[in-house]
Amino acid sequence: MLDRLTNYINDNTFRFTVYENTIHVINYKRILILEEDRISFQSKNQKIKIEGEGLILKKILNQEMLITGKIYKIEVSYE
């Protein structure tokens, strides 16, 4: 069990999970655009663009963020 916990803590894989009007992002590299109707951020080899209405960074920590608002579109491009 301790091994599983250690692996979880040391995991640096980029991922985002989409819920109703919420996106949870883990291990992103940097935020590129932060506006009320769009947010864009980058991981190691991906660029994610989110379009919506009333987008807010509800939580932002080192390598983790929670975005809320009405989400209309999510684009993922590989670099």
Contacts in CASP RR format, 6 or more apart in sequence:
PFRMAT RR
TARGET T0000
AUTHOR 0000-0000-0000
METHOD contacts of the structure
MODEL  1
MLDRLTNYINDNTFRFTVYENTIHVINYKRILILEEDRISFQSKNQKIKI
EGEGLILKKILNQEMLITGKIYKIEVSYE
11 27 0 8 1.000
12 27 0 8 1.000
12 63 0 8 1.000
13 26 0 8 1.000
13 27 0 8 1.000
14 26 0 8 1.000
14 27 0 8 1.000
14 28 0 8 1.000
14 29 0 8 1.000
14 43 0 8 1.000
14 44 0 8 1.000
14 46 0 8 1.000
15 25 0 8 1.000
15 26 0 8 1.000
15 27 0 8 1.000
16 23 0 8 1.000
16 24 0 8 1.000
16 25 0 8 1.000
16 26 0 8 1.000
16 28 0 8 1.000
16 48 0 8 1.000
17 23 0 8 1.000
17 24 0 8 1.000
18 71 0 8 1.000
18 74 0 8 1.000
21 68 0 8 1.000
21 69 0 8 1.000
21 70 0 8 1.000
21 71 0 8 1.000
22 58 0 8 1.000
22 66 0 8 1.000
22 67 0 8 1.000
22 68 0 8 1.000
22 69 0 8 1.000
23 50 0 8 1.000
23 66 0 8 1.000
23 67 0 8 1.000
23 71 0 8 1.000
23 74 0 8 1.000
24 64 0 8 1.000
24 65 0 8 1.000
24 66 0 8 1.000
25 41 0 8 1.000
25 48 0 8 1.000
25 64 0 8 1.000
25 65 0 8 1.000
25 66 0 8 1.000
25 67 0 8 1.000
26 63 0 8 1.000
26 64 0 8 1.000
27 43 0 8 1.000
27 63 0 8 1.000
27 64 0 8 1.000
28 41 0 8 1.000
28 42 0 8 1.000
28 43 0 8 1.000
28 48 0 8 1.000
28 63 0 8 1.000
28 64 0 8 1.000
28 65 0 8 1.000
29 41 0 8 1.000
29 42 0 8 1.000
29 43 0 8 1.000
29 44 0 8 1.000
30 41 0 8 1.000
30 42 0 8 1.000
31 39 0 8 1.000
31 40 0 8 1.000
31 41 0 8 1.000
31 65 0 8 1.000
32 40 0 8 1.000
32 41 0 8 1.000
32 42 0 8 1.000
32 47 0 8 1.000
33 39 0 8 1.000
33 40 0 8 1.000
33 49 0 8 1.000
34 57 0 8 1.000
35 55 0 8 1.000
36 53 0 8 1.000
36 54 0 8 1.000
36 55 0 8 1.000
37 51 0 8 1.000
37 52 0 8 1.000
37 53 0 8 1.000
37 54 0 8 1.000
37 55 0 8 1.000
38 49 0 8 1.000
38 50 0 8 1.000
38 51 0 8 1.000
38 52 0 8 1.000
38 55 0 8 1.000
39 49 0 8 1.000
39 50 0 8 1.000
39 55 0 8 1.000
39 57 0 8 1.000
39 67 0 8 1.000
40 47 0 8 1.000
40 48 0 8 1.000
40 49 0 8 1.000
40 50 0 8 1.000
41 47 0 8 1.000
41 48 0 8 1.000
41 65 0 8 1.000
42 48 0 8 1.000
45 78 0 8 1.000
45 79 0 8 1.000
46 76 0 8 1.000
46 77 0 8 1.000
46 78 0 8 1.000
46 79 0 8 1.000
47 76 0 8 1.000
47 77 0 8 1.000
47 79 0 8 1.000
48 74 0 8 1.000
48 75 0 8 1.000
48 76 0 8 1.000
49 73 0 8 1.000
49 74 0 8 1.000
49 75 0 8 1.000
49 77 0 8 1.000
50 67 0 8 1.000
50 71 0 8 1.000
50 73 0 8 1.000
50 74 0 8 1.000
50 75 0 8 1.000
51 71 0 8 1.000
51 72 0 8 1.000
51 73 0 8 1.000
51 74 0 8 1.000
51 75 0 8 1.000
52 69 0 8 1.000
52 70 0 8 1.000
52 71 0 8 1.000
52 72 0 8 1.000
52 73 0 8 1.000
53 69 0 8 1.000
53 70 0 8 1.000
53 72 0 8 1.000
54 69 0 8 1.000
54 70 0 8 1.000
55 67 0 8 1.000
55 68 0 8 1.000
55 69 0 8 1.000
55 70 0 8 1.000
55 71 0 8 1.000
56 67 0 8 1.000
56 68 0 8 1.000
56 69 0 8 1.000
57 65 0 8 1.000
57 66 0 8 1.000
57 67 0 8 1.000
58 66 0 8 1.000
58 67 0 8 1.000
58 68 0 8 1.000
59 65 0 8 1.000
59 66 0 8 1.000
60 66 0 8 1.000
END
